[in-house]
Amino acid sequence: MKYQDLNQLDVQNKTVFLRIDGNVPIANKKVLDSSRIQAHYTTINYLMDKGARTIIGTHIGRPKLPEASAKNNARSNRSDTDAQIIFKYLQKRYGNKILFSDSCVGEDVGRTIKNLRNGHLLLLQNLRYQKGEQSQKEGEKRDFAITLSSYFDIYVNDALSVCQNNDASIAYLPRFIKKTAIGLLLKKEIHLMEKLVNPVLPAAAFLGGFKVQDKIGVLQKLLKKSFDVFIGGAMRNPFLRFHKYPIGDSVLPSHYDELIYQMIEDFRDKIHIPFDVRVGRIENNGKKKISNLRYVDFLKKGKISAGEEALDNGPKTMSSYREIVKQKGFRTIFANGPFGFIEHRSFRSGTFQLARIFLENQHALRVYGGGDIIHGFNLFSRYFHKDITELGERCYAGNGVLQFIANDGDLPGLRALSLK
């Protein structure tokens, strides 16, 4: 697909809707990791410098909206999904050049937009507070998109991470605005993803994280593209079970046994799985507390007991992965999802060793994506005083990275922006 670049449009004196991804980790109304927001600064600054009136839209979390009184209900239950939290963060950078609207549509919003000065910003309230944003009814999505479109001259999407969604502000709104473009960050992310869809071989993919069901299809696609795939995170569990390793109460998705069997039959030499792990027992008593921290080596008849979970790849596995990478001389290296439960410092070693693999292979195109692995690599950079830029290219798209690869770039948000 082909897209209009932002720098091909005249945005001076124009009202521009900029769809970003402000869905960052938030606790107690504070932004915990701002790197995804900061990634949009290049596009935001460009629009400000060119004299556009920029209206920023984002979603935060998954607020539950009943059919009736959706907005009022959201307001009473929105502690960490309120876009005003993002506004307060952005205000530290942009000062009085950014305003906030507690609504997305309505007379007050229209009046504020009309009076917005050139080069200034307006952040709208969480788009998902509007019932039409994620409605299951086509008409409601369309109506919300049409109303929203009446405020703007130009639509710009700047986040690959949202392009997999069929939300009104992503897949519908561009249809009702004559001029659309991809932002500077999205352009960079698409360029990186295209290099993964058509990789320079040999290529390696490191797949971790928790949502196994989101990665199984991508794993198949990567294997068919001749990637070697190295497994970590909860992705390891169905493979460990296939090899009859005792995995205790490790998180295990159902209905994938036959698929795992077929992949191993077809790509046995391309799939690399852990043979030692760090385990623990997660106790939920208001806070996640972990007991029974210990090491299990499956090759020495070790086993994970009932109530325990595999929470990180072990040192022998990561040493083996590192040696395979060295021997094969990969030209393309991709990682999505951390290799361990990085919220707990005892289970960060696998992810840190993965970061070290990225650091040691400067000759290769190295791309890593997803909020948790970005957080893990940031921790590695701080703890070991390494320049984060030396670890490769980061992509903030998270699951969007996987969906781009699985669908060869055909995502609802990108389809809506493509030039006919």
N, C-alpha and C positions, 0 to 999 in steps of 0.2 A: 504494500500500500504506500501511496505517496501523500505527503502532508504539506500544508503551508507552514513555513517557518515564521516565527514571530517577527523577526527582523525584516520580513518582506512586506509587512503591513505598516501603514501610517497610523500610529496610535495617538498622535498629538491631538489634544482637545477631544479625544474620544473616551467613551465610557467602556471599560473593559472588565468583563467577568473573568476572574482568574481562579480556576479550580485547583486547589492544592491538597496535599495530604497532611493535615494537622492532627492526625489520629496517633498521637504520641503517648508514651506511658505517663500517666498522671496519678498522683496519690495526694490526698489531703489538699486538693486544689492547687497542687504545684506540679510543674512540668519536671519529670525526672530525667528525661533524655531528650534534648532539643535538636539533635543532629538532623532529624528529618525536616524540621521547620527551617533550620538554617540552610539546608540544601536548596530551598526556594528563594533565598535572598537574591541570587543573581538575576532571576527573572523579575522579582519584585522591584529591585533597584533599577533594572533596565526600563521598566514601565514608568517608574517615577521620573527618571532622568529624561525620558521622552515626552513628559508632560501629559501622561494619561491619567484619567480618573479611574483608579483600580478598585474594583469590588471583589473582595476575597471570599470565597466560599469553601467550606470544609465540612467533613463529618468528624465526630469524635465518639468512639464506642458504638454500642448498640442499644440506645434508649428504647424501652418498651412502650409502644404507643397503642393504647386500645382504640377501637373504632370511634368512640365518642370522646370529646374533650382531650384530644391528643396533646395539644400544646400545653394546656394547663397541667395535665398529668405529668408531662415531661419536666415542667418547671419545678414541681414538688419533689422530683426524684432524680435530679440531674447533677448531683454533687461533682462528679468527675467527668461529666459529658458536656459541661457548659462551655461554649466557645469563648466566654469572657476570660477564662483561664489562659487561653491562647492569646487573647487580646492584651492581657496584662504583660505577657512575656514579650510580645512584639512591640509593645509600647516602650519598653526599655531601650529598644533600638531606634524606633522611628518617632518617639516623642509625640508632639502634637500634630504630626502629619498623618496619624492613624486615628480613626474613629471606630466606634462599635455600635452595631444595631442589634437590639434584642429580638428582632424579627428578620425574616427573609423576604417577606412580601407584605404589601399593604401601603396605605397612604403615607405613613410616617417614613417608611423605607424609601418610597419614591421621592419624597420631599428631600430627604437627607442626600440621596444620590444626586438629585438635581442641583443641590447647593454645594456639592463637594468641589473643592478647588483642584485645578490641574496639578498633577504631581503628588496628590494626596491619596490616602488609602481608607477604605471602609471594610471592616471585617463583619460579615453577617453571622448571626447566631447559627448554631449547629443545624445543618441542613436536614438532618434526620429527625429534628423536632417537627418537621412538616410531614404530615401524613402522606402527601403525594410523592415524597422523595423515594420511598421504598415500597410504595403501595403494590399490592398484587393485582390491582385493577388498572388496566391499560389507560382508561380514560382519566383516572386521577393523576397518574404520572404525567400524561400529556398536558392536562390542564395546569398542573403546577409548573411544568417547563414553559408553557406558553406565557403564563403570568410573569415568571421570572425573566423571560427573554425580552419583555417589554421595556426593561430598564437599561439594556445594554446595546452597544454598537458592535462589539467584538467579543468572541468567546475564545478563551485560551485555557487549555488543559496542560498542567505542568507536572503531573504525577502518574507514572506508569503503575504505581501501586493501586490506584483506583480504577484503572481502565478495564479490569476484569469484571467490574460491577455493572449491573444493568440499571443503576439508579437514575432518577430523572435528570439530575444535574450533570450526569456523565454521558449517558447514552441517548437522552432525549433532547436536552437543551440545545446542543449544537445544530439540530435540525431546523430550529426556528430563528437562528441568527445567521445572517448572510455571510459574515466574515468569521472564519475560525482559524486557529493556528495551534501548533504545539509550542510549549514554552521551552526555555533554554535547558532546563533540567530534563524534561521529557525527551527532548531531542538527543541529549547525551545518553540517556538510559536506553532508548530505542537502538542507538548505534551500538552500544555494548551488547544488547540482547541479540542483535543480528549476527554478531560475531560468535555467539554461543549456538545459535540455530545452525550456522554454517562454520563450524570450528576449524581452526588449523590443527591438524592431527600431529602427533598423538595428543589426546585430551583426557582430562581427569575431572570428575565431579565428586564432591564431598557432600553427602546429604545427611543432615541431622534434623534436630527439632522434634516437635511433639506430634504434629498433625500428619500421621502416616498416610491417611486416606488421600490427602492432597498431593502426596509425593509419589505414590505408586505408579500412576500413569506417566509422570515425568521420568521416573526411573526407567521405565520401558523405552521411552523415546530417546533418552540419553544413550542407552545401550545400543539401540539401533543406529545411532549416529556415531558409534564406535568409541564412545567414552568408556574409560575404566571408571567404575563407581565404587567409592569408599563409604562405608556405612557407619553412622554414629547416631546419637540421640535415640528416641523411641523407635526410629526406623530399624534399629538393630534387632528388636525383639522377635518379629516374625521369622527372621533369618536364623536367629539363635535357636528358636523352637524347631525350625526345619532340621537343624543339625542335632536335634535332641539334647541340647544343653538345658539343664534345669534352671528356669528363669524366675521361679517364685511368683510374686505378684506384679511383675513388670507389666507396664501398660501394653496391651496386646490387641490390635484391631482384629475383628473377625472377618471371615469370608475372603481371605487372601491366600490361603494355603495353596490352592491349585495354581494361582498366578505366580506365587513365589517359586513353586516347584518348576514351572515351565521356564521362568527366567533363569534359574540356576542350570537347568538342562541346556538351554540355548546359549547362555553366556557365562558359563562356570568360571572361565579364566578372567572375566572382566569384573566380577563382583567380589569385593573384598570386605569381609565382615570381622567384627571383633572376636578375639578368643580370650581376652581377659577384661574385667570390668571392675569399677568401684560401685559398691552397693550401699543401701541404707534403707531405713524404715521411716517413711514420711508420716508424721503425726499431725493431724489438723486439730489444733486447740485454739483457734482464733488466729494463730500465726503458724506458718509452716516450720515445724521443728523436725529435725532428722536425728534418729538414733540408730544404733547398730551399724555405724560406719565401718566398713571393712572391704578387703580386696578379695576377688574371686578369680582364680585362673582355671578356666575350663579344661585346658590341656593337662592339668594336674588333678583332674577329677573334682574340681571345685564346683559348688552348687550354690544357687541363690535360694534361700529358705522362704517358706511361706511368710507373707507379711513384708518381705523385703523387695526392693526394686533395683534394677540396674540403672544407675544414675550418671555414669560417665564411662567412656572408653578407658581401658587400662593402659599402663605405660608400655607394655610389650606390643600391644596392638598398634599404638601410635608410632612406636619405633619401627615396626614393620611397614606401616603406611609410608613413613618417611623414606625408608630404604627403597621401596617400590618406586616412589616418585623420582628418587635419585637415579635409579637404574633405567627407567623408561624415558626420562628426559621430556616430560610433557611440555607441549607448546601452548596449550590452553588449560587453565585450571579454574574451576568454578566451585563455589561453596554456598550452600543455603541451609541455614539452621545450625545452632550450636551443637556440639557433640556431647554436652553434659548439662546437668541442672545448674546453670551458671549463677542462679540466684543465691546459691550456697557456695562459699569459697572452697569447700572441700571437693567440689565437683566441676572445677574449671580447667583442670589440667588438660583434658582431651581437646578442648577448644583452644587453649593456649598453644598446645603442640601443633594444632592445625594452623594457627596464625604463624607459627615458626616456619612451617612448610611454605606458606605464602611468602614469608620474608626471605627465605633462602632461594627462591626461584624467580629472581628478577628478570630472567630472560623470557619468561612466559607471560602471556596475557592472563592476568589474574583478576577475577571478578567475584565479589562476595556480596550477598544480599539477604535481606530480612532483618527486622529490627533486633532480634535477639543475638544474631551472630555479629551484627555491627556493634552492639553493646559489648559482646565478648571480645572482639578485636580491639575496641577502645580500651577495655580494661587491660588487655595484654600490652597495648602501647604505653599506658600510664605506668603499670607495674614494672615493666622492663625498660622504660625510657627509650622507646623506639618511635621514630617518626611514623605516624599512621599512614602517610602517603606511600611509604615503602612496602606496605602490605598489599598494594594493588588498588584496583578500582572498586568503589563501593556502589551498590545500587540499592535504593531505598524501597524497592517495589515489593519486597517480601514474597508473598504468595503470587503476586503479579509476575515475578520472574519465572516461576514455575509454569504459570498458565501461558505466558508468552512462548516458552519453549514447547510446551505440550501442544499448543494450537498454531505454531509457526507464525506468531504475531497477530493472529486474528482474534482480537478482543473487542467487546462491545464498545468501549470508550474510544478505541483507535478507529474502529469501523465508522463511528459517527464523525470523526475528524478527517477521514480519508477524502482525497480529491476525486471527484467522479470523472 
